Amino acid sequence: MVTSFNWALLLLTVVIMIGLALYSNNVLKKKKDESGFLLAGNSLGPFIGAATVVATGFSGWGFMGSPGVAYKYGAIELLGNFFFAPAMVFAVLFCARFLHQKAQSMGSLTIPEFIANSHEGPEAIKRLSQAFAALVTILLLLVFLVGQIKALGLLAGQWLGIDTTQAAVLMASIIIIYTSIGGLAAVAFTDTLMIIGMCASAIIIVGTIFIDISPSELLNGLNNIDTALLSPSDSGPYGSSIWHVFLVFPYAFIYSATLPFMSVRFMALAKTTKLHHMAAFMAPMACLLSLVPLAGLYTRLKVPGLEIADQAMPVFLTQFLSPVVSAVVTLFILFAMKSTASSVLHAIAGSVSHDLRQALWPKCKLSEKPLLLLNRGTVAVLGMIGFVMMVFAPPFMLSMLAILGSGTLMAVLVAPMLLAHFLPSNIYAALSSMVVGFAMGCILFLYFDLGWVEAPLYSSLCACCTYWLVAKATAKHLSCNHLSTIKNSCHKL
């Protein structure tokens, strides 16, 4: 009976999502180029913009992984998770307008294209840089997408009473359908529906906990189990000292401002969108979602003997919520996972259909319909590739995949996107910093036992230093070349 109810809920939401995707297709019809599919026709207002940024940033990790970390390590995860809210708001207030206006002035539709266009240098090196940024984005976000698809399959399979692989096929197919129909506009509109459900689930979770016990009772109970749950000697998975948890703030800021599936939303904002209005919508949404790890603390108090900490949220759903409420909240958790998966898939597709095409075949010009077919076909093909990779991938921890993919990509893009705002440079510095960021991210993550946010931040620092050094070293050379070009032009005149 409950399974039938779950299927009915899923069918209803799929119909709504496809309806929103078809509605968003109007955005594509108004545009005669790729901006309709890749940037939602620069039509995102403050509420839609806020909703899609928060929904994408607070993915399934916030509902499944974070409660598990709170169950194992205690209240330190509540603090770490809370840093995402102000970091995302600051990213909007301090980075969105610069990125949006500069992308508009240069006609950039993707992050790799933005990097190439915003740095001076030879055209061949610009195309090489765009291709490198696109290839790294494809590689690392495919890794991230595999983790999202697997997480969807695990949760949806249990929820619908079917095999994990079948559930993964179903969820991936739904994402492919609505993303390919309307591009970023469809993703943003469906994210708005999803964030409403995600916030409702957070209210249900927090309400269930504090209707049962008071905050003081929760804290006293946890302290009786283990004093380290409330007074830790380190930052748990974030580092070896109590202060390492504060590194989550710069990590979350760079995450929000640089990763293509997040920052492309800044480029897609409408010219009339006021950032302080957008931030005002984001703040309460993000703060509310930051409370979800309380479910892990509550479950640790009530069911202290779980062998696998990641089971904290599933146990909470089955033991402390009624079957109907549990089904609805599980649907909302699937929303969180799908919002990020669709955003990642759209970003990868843009790198393939737009950036690689421009970098490898710069003279290739396509009309409106072939471009739209190419973008939609790329979404479908990459979605299927992500599923196949999930099927044949060896066993892995979902959180490790997320950090390897998103954290390393942060280090690749941070210097040419953020540092370039304060230190105008050239394409050699941009390309060098991306190579160093990629190499250091992989090395530090795979070969050093560091906290979850340490490797991405240290790699980002190395990339920024490389960017500054190469900019200084090549500035004189490029200036001489520029002067020589001017002299030759004047001589011809």
N, C-alpha and C positions, 0 to 999 in steps of 0.2 A: 504493500500500500504506500509506504513512504517512498520507495523507489519510483513508483508511478508518479507521485507528486513531484519528485525531483526532475523527472523527464519532462513533465508539463511545465515546470518552472524554466527549464533550459530552453524548451521550444518557444515559450513566450518571449524570453529575452533575445533569442536568435532572430525572431521575427522583427522585434523592435530595432535591433542593431542593423539588420539588413535594410529596414525602412529608413533609418538615419543615414546609412551609406548611400541609398538611392537619392535621398534628399540632398546630401552633400554633393552628389554628382552635378547639381546645378552650378556649383562653383567651377567645376572643370569646363562646363559649357561656356562660361563667361570669359574664360581665358583661351588664347590662341597659342599658348606655348606650354612648357612643362611646369610653370609656376603653379598652375591649378592643382596638379597632382602632387608635386614635391613640397609646395609651400602653402597649400590651401588657399591659393589666390590672395595671400596676404590679407586674410579676412578675419583673423581671430580677435575677438573682443576681449575685454578684461575678465569676464567670468569664464568663458570658454577657454581662454588662455590659461587662467589660473587652474581650472579643473584638469586640463590635460597635463600640465606640468606636475601637479601634485599626484595625480593618478599614476603617471609614469614613474615618478620618483619613488613613491611608496608602493613597490611591487609586491608580489607574493611573499618576498622575503620578510616584509614588515608584518605579515599575518602568520606565516608558518615558521620561518627561520628565527625571527627575533624572539618570539615567545619561548622557543627552545633554548636560545642563548640565556634568556632571563631565568629559565628553569635551572640551568646548570650553573651559571655564574652569579645570579642574583640581580640586585638593583642597579649594578653598573651598566647593564644593558638598557635599562630605562633611561638613564642619563645619555648614553651614547646614541640611542635612537632619537631622543628629543632634539639633538643638535641638527638633525636634518631640517627641521622646520625653519629656524632662523637662517640657516645656510642657503636654503632654496629661495627664501624671500630676499636675502641680500644679493643673490645671483641675479634675480630679476631687477632689483633696483639699481645695481651698479654695472651690470653687463648687458642687459637686454637692449637698451636703447642704442648703445654703441654698435653692437653686433647688427641690429636691425637696420640702422641708418647706413652703415658702411656697406652691408650686403646689398641694400637697395641701390645705392649709388654705383656699385660695380656690376650689378646685375647677377650676383651670385645666388645660386639656388641650393647649394649643398655646402657642408663644412669644408671638404677638400677643395672645392672650387673657391670658396672664400679665402682659404689660406693661400692658394696660388695667386689669386687676383690682388690680394692686399699686400704682397711683397714684391719689391722691384727686383728685376734680374732678367737674364736671357729667357726667351720664350721656351726653349727646349728644357731648361731646368725647371721652369714653372710647370710644364706638363709632366715632367718626371716627378715633381713633388706632389702634384695632384694625384697621379697614379699611385705613388707610394702611400699617401694618406688614405686613398680609396681601398687599396689592397689590404692594408693593416686594419681598416675599419671592417671590411668584409670578414677577414680571418677572425678577429677578436670578437666581433659581435655575433658571428655564427656560433662560436664557442658559448657565448652568453645565451643565444637563442636555444641551443641544445638543452641547456639547463632549465630554461623556462618551459620548453615543451615537455620535458620529463616530469617536471613538477606538476604541470597541468594534468598529465596522464595519471600520475600517482593519486592525486586528489580526486579528479573527476571519475576515475575508475572505481574508487571506493564509494563515491557519492552516487554514481549511476548503477552500480552493481555489475560492471563489465570489466573485461581485461584491461590492464594498463595500456597496452599497445593500441587496443581499439579506442580507448578514451583519448589517447594522444592523437590518433588520426582524426577523430571527431573534432577535438579542440583546435588542432592546427587547420583543419578545413574551414571551420567557422572564421578563424582569424584571416585566412587567405581570402575568403569570399568578400568580407566587408572592407578589408584593406585595399584589395585590387579594384573594387568598385569606385571608391571615392578618394583614395590616396590619403594624404594627411588630414584633409577635412573630415573624412569618415572616421579616422582614428580619433581626432579631437572631439567630434560630436559623440561618439560612443564612449570616450573617456569621461565625458560630462555625466552621462548616465551612470557609468561605473563608479565615479567618485561619490555620487549620492548614495549608492549602495554601500560603498566602503565606509563612509562616515556613519551611516545607519548601523552597520555591523559593529563599529567601534563603540557607539553609544550602547548597543545591546550588551556587548562584552563587559564594558565598565559598569553598566547598570546592574548586570547579573552579579558581579563580584561584590559591589558595595551595598546591594540590597541584602546580601547574605551576611557579610561581615563589615565592620567599620575599618577605615584605614589603620587605626591604631592596633586593632586586633590582627590585621594582616601583618603589620610590621613586627609585633610582639611574637606572633607565631613563627615567622621566618627566623627571627633572632634566636628563638628556642631551638630550632632545627640546626642552625649553623650561623654563628655570628658573622662569618665571612660573607654571607649573603647580603648583609647590610653594611658591613664595614670591611671591605676587601683590602688586601695588602697589595694588590696589583689591579690592572685593568682587564683581567680575564683575557679574552681573545684579542684585545686591542693593543696589548703591550705589557711589559714586565713591571712598570711602575704605575702608581695610582693616577699619575698625570697623563698617561698615554691616551686615556679615553678622550681627552680634549682635542686630540688630533682628528677626531671624527668631524669636527666643525670644518677645518680647511679641506678635508677630504670631500665632505658633502658639498662644499662650495664649488670646488673644482669639478666635481661630478656633475653638478647642475649646470655649470657655465660652459663646459667643454664637450661633454659626450654628445655625439651627433643626434641621438634619439631624444635628448633633452634640449640642447641649444638650438636645434632647428626650429623649435617652437618660437624662440625669440625672433628669428628671421621671418616667421609667418604671421607676426602680429600686424593688425591693421594700423595705418598711420595715425588714426584717431585714438588708439588705445592708450590710456593713461596708466603708467606703470604703478603709481601709488594706489590706484583703484584695484589693479590686478593683485598687488601685494596684500591689500586689505581682504580680498577674497581668499588668498592662499593661506594666510596666517592661521585662521581658525581651523581650516581643513587639516593642515599639516600638524598642528598641535593636537587635534583630536586623534589623528591616526598614530601619533607618537605614544599614545597611552595603551595601545594594543598589547605590548609586552607584559602588561599587568596580568594577562591571562596565564603567562608562564609562571609568574610568582604565585598566583592563586593556586595553580595546579600543583606547584611544589609543596605548598602548605597542605593541600587536601589529599594529594596522591604522591607522597614523597619517594616512592621506590621505583620510578620509571628507569629502565635500563637505557633507553634511547631518549635523550632530551628532546629531540625533534618531534616526538609524539605528544608533546605538551598541548599543543592546540587541538589535534584530533581528540585527545582525551577530554579536554575541556568541552568540546562540541558535543561529544556523545554522553558525557556524564553529568554535565551541569546545565544543559539546555534541553528544552523539549524537542522531540523529533522534528516538528514543523519549523520551529525557530532555528534549530541546528541546520536544517536543509537550506533555509534562506541565508543564514550567515555563511554557509559553505559556498553558496552561489556567489555571494559578494566577495569571498576570498578568491574564487575563480576569476571574478571581475578584475581584481588586482593583478593577477598573473597575466590575464589576457591583455590588459592595457599596456603592460611593459612589452610583452611578446609582439604585439602588433606594431608598437613604436619601433622596436628593434628591427623587425622585418622590413618596415618601410624605409628605415635608414640604410640598411644593407642594399635594398633594391635600388635606392637612389645612387649609391656608390657604383653599382654595376651598370645601370642603364644610362646614367648621366656622366659620372666622372670618368669611368674607364673609356667610355665612348669618346668623350672629348679629348682625353689624354692620348689615346692610341690612334684615333681617327679624327683629328681636329677639323678636317675639311668635310666630314660627313654631316650633311644637313638633311633633316627629316621634317616632313610636314606634320600637322597637328595629329591626324589620326594614327599614322605609324608610330609617333612618339608615345601616344597614349597606350597603344597596343603593346609597345615595348615595355613601358613601365608596368603595366598590369601583368604581362607575361613574366616579367622578372620577379614580381612578388610571388606568383604562383610557383615558379621553378625553385626559388630560394626557400620558400616554405616547405616544399617537398624535400629539398636537400637537407634542411634542418631536421626533419623527421627521420630521414634515412640515417643521418649521423647519430641521432639519438638511439636508434635501434641497434646499431653496430658498435656503439661506443662502449668501452669497458666500464665497470662500476666506478662511480665517482661521487664525491660530495658536492651537492648543489651549490653550497656557499663558496667552495673553492673555485668552481667554474665561473661564478658571478664575479669574484674578485679578480681572477686571472684575466677575464675578458674586459670588464669595465675598468678595473684599476690600471691595467697596462695601457689601455687606450687613452686614459686620462693623461698619463705621462707622455704619450706621443703628441697629444694635441695642445697641452697646456701652454707651452711657450709661444707657438705661432698664433694662438687665439687670445690668450690673456696678457702675456708679457708684451706682446706687440702693441697693445693699447698704450703702454707707458714707454716702450722703447721701440720706436719705428726702426725696422731693420730691412734685410734683403732676403731673397729666396734661398741663398746658400745657408744662412743661419737657420731658416725655417726647416729646410730639409735635414740639416745636421742634427738639430734638436729632436726631430721626429725619430731619426735613426737611433740616437742615443737613448731617448725615452723608451723606445720599443725594446732595445737590447737590455737596458738596465732593469726594466720591468720584468722581463722574463727571467733574468739571472737572479734578481733578488727574491722573486716569488718562488722559483723552483729550487734554489740552492741555499737559501738562508732561512733560518727559523725566526721570522719576524712577525710582529702583530699584524692583524688583518689590514690596517690602514697604513702601516709603516712603509711597506714595499712600494705602494703607489706614490706616496708622498716623497720618499727619498729619490725615487726614479724621476718624479716631476722636478725636484730640485736639481738633479744632474742635467736634465733636459734644458732647464732655464739657464743654468750656468753655461752650457754649450751654446745656447742661442746668443747670449751676451758676448761670449768670447769670439765666436765666429763673426758676429755683427761688427765687432771692433776690428777684427783682423781683415775683413773684406771691405770695409767701408771706403778706405782710401782707394783701393783697386777699382771699385765700382764708380767712385766719383771721377777718377781719371778717365775711365771708359765713357762715362756720360759726357764729360767735357770734350773728349775727342769726337764723339758723335755730333755734338753741337757745332764744333769747328768744321767738321766735314760738311755738315749741312749748309753752314754759312758760306763755305768755299764754293759749293755747287751753285748757290744762289748768285 
